[in-house]
Structures are given as C-alpha cells and as structure tokens.
Amino acid sequence: MPFQESFDILAFRSRQHAFHFSQVLRDHGIASQIMSTPKEVALGCGLSLRFSPYMTRRVLNLYKHFNSPVTGCYHVVRTGSETKVSRIPM
C-alpha cells in the first residue's frame, strides 16, 4: 500500500505575502509550512502555505480579515507519486 498524505494550501501571488501570512498564522497559533506550489496548481509566485485540513476554516477566516492576495486555496492528496489537487471555495 503506497504512502498517502493530505493537506491544504494557500497559493500566493507574491513571496512577500506568503511570508507575511505565514507569520500571521504563527501569531494565531496555526502551524504552517512554506512550500513550493504543486505543479498541478502552477499559479502565482511559486510559494504556498501548507496546513492541516482541520485548520482550513480558521485559515480562511484569517485570510478574509487580512485580505492577503492569493491565487486560491486547494486540497492536496498525494498517494505514492500521484498528486491530486482540488480547489476549495473561498
């Protein structure tokens, strides 16, 4: 059975906004990681914030409050070498 992981990401328009919003999440107690945007998304500056799907509602509420320019929010499932990406309505 191949390894499977799932997570959500916010893809940003600029690197500066990605780093700023990462700090906003940290200040609000939400763990996140800066990562390269998956090639299946291929939008924006190439950086995304990765976080747990359980935190998506809180992350989107903070996004609406701080209004950082993003290209979208996505749910990512990786199974072995296969990656599936689906857009999350914002």
The 8 nearest C-alpha neighbors of each residue, nearest first, counted from 0:
[[1, 2, 79, 3, 78, 80, 4, 77],
 [2, 0, 79, 78, 3, 80, 77, 81],
 [1, 3, 79, 78, 0, 4, 77, 80],
 [4, 2, 78, 77, 1, 79, 5, 76],
 [5, 3, 77, 76, 78, 2, 6, 75],
 [4, 6, 76, 75, 77, 3, 7, 74],
 [5, 7, 51, 75, 52, 74, 50, 49],
 [6, 8, 74, 52, 50, 73, 49, 75],
 [9, 7, 49, 48, 73, 72, 47, 50],
 [8, 10, 72, 48, 47, 71, 11, 73],
 [11, 9, 47, 70, 71, 69, 8, 46],
 [12, 10, 69, 13, 70, 43, 17, 47],
 [11, 13, 43, 44, 69, 70, 68, 10],
 [14, 12, 44, 15, 16, 11, 17, 43],
 [13, 15, 17, 16, 44, 18, 46, 11],
 [16, 14, 18, 13, 17, 19, 20, 12],
 [15, 17, 19, 13, 14, 18, 20, 67],
 [16, 18, 14, 20, 15, 19, 11, 21],
 [19, 17, 21, 15, 16, 20, 14, 22],
 [20, 18, 16, 22, 21, 17, 15, 23],
 [21, 19, 23, 22, 17, 18, 16, 24],
 [20, 22, 18, 24, 19, 23, 17, 25],
 [21, 23, 25, 20, 19, 24, 26, 18],
 [24, 22, 20, 26, 21, 25, 27, 19],
 [25, 23, 29, 27, 21, 22, 26, 20],
 [24, 26, 22, 28, 27, 29, 23, 30],
 [27, 25, 23, 24, 28, 22, 29, 21],
 [28, 26, 24, 25, 29, 23, 22, 61],
 [27, 29, 25, 26, 24, 30, 23, 31],
 [30, 28, 24, 25, 27, 31, 54, 26],
 [31, 29, 25, 28, 50, 24, 32, 51],
 [32, 30, 50, 49, 48, 29, 21, 33],
 [33, 31, 49, 48, 34, 50, 30, 21],
 [32, 34, 48, 47, 49, 46, 31, 35],
 [35, 33, 47, 46, 48, 32, 36, 49],
 [36, 34, 46, 45, 47, 37, 33, 48],
 [35, 37, 45, 46, 47, 34, 38, 10],
 [38, 36, 39, 40, 35, 41, 45, 47],
 [37, 39, 41, 40, 36, 42, 35, 45],
 [38, 40, 37, 41, 84, 83, 82, 36],
 [39, 41, 38, 37, 42, 36, 84, 10],
 [42, 40, 38, 39, 37, 36, 43, 45],
 [43, 41, 40, 70, 44, 45, 10, 12],
 [42, 44, 12, 11, 45, 70, 10, 13],
 [43, 45, 13, 12, 46, 14, 11, 42],
 [44, 46, 36, 35, 43, 47, 42, 41],
 [47, 45, 35, 36, 44, 34, 11, 10],
 [46, 48, 10, 36, 9, 34, 33, 11],
 [47, 49, 33, 8, 9, 32, 34, 31],
 [48, 50, 8, 32, 31, 7, 33, 47],
 [51, 49, 31, 7, 6, 8, 52, 30],
 [50, 52, 53, 6, 54, 7, 55, 49],
 [51, 53, 55, 54, 7, 6, 50, 74],
 [54, 52, 51, 55, 56, 50, 57, 6],
 [53, 55, 52, 51, 57, 56, 58, 50],
 [56, 54, 58, 52, 57, 53, 59, 51],
 [55, 57, 59, 58, 54, 60, 53, 52],
 [58, 56, 60, 54, 55, 59, 61, 29],
 [57, 59, 55, 61, 60, 56, 62, 54],
 [60, 58, 62, 56, 61, 57, 55, 63],
 [61, 59, 57, 63, 62, 58, 56, 64],
 [62, 60, 64, 58, 59, 63, 65, 57],
 [61, 63, 59, 65, 66, 60, 64, 58],
 [62, 64, 66, 60, 61, 65, 59, 67],
 [63, 65, 61, 62, 66, 60, 59, 67],
 [64, 66, 62, 63, 67, 61, 20, 23],
 [67, 65, 63, 62, 64, 68, 61, 69],
 [66, 68, 65, 69, 62, 16, 20, 63],
 [69, 67, 12, 66, 11, 70, 16, 13],
 [70, 68, 11, 12, 71, 10, 67, 9],
 [69, 71, 10, 11, 12, 43, 42, 68],
 [72, 70, 69, 10, 9, 73, 86, 11],
 [71, 73, 9, 87, 8, 86, 10, 89],
 [74, 72, 86, 87, 8, 85, 7, 75],
 [73, 75, 7, 85, 84, 6, 86, 8],
 [76, 74, 84, 6, 5, 83, 7, 73],
 [77, 75, 5, 83, 82, 4, 78, 84],
 [76, 78, 82, 4, 3, 81, 5, 79],
 [79, 77, 3, 81, 2, 80, 1, 82],
 [78, 80, 1, 2, 81, 77, 3, 82],
 [79, 81, 78, 82, 77, 1, 2, 3],
 [82, 80, 78, 79, 77, 83, 76, 3],
 [83, 81, 77, 76, 78, 84, 80, 75],
 [84, 82, 76, 75, 77, 81, 85, 39],
 [83, 85, 75, 74, 73, 76, 82, 39],
 [86, 84, 74, 73, 87, 75, 83, 72],
 [85, 87, 73, 72, 74, 88, 84, 71],
 [86, 88, 73, 72, 89, 85, 74, 71],
 [89, 87, 86, 72, 71, 73, 85, 59],
 [88, 87, 72, 59, 71, 63, 86, 62]]
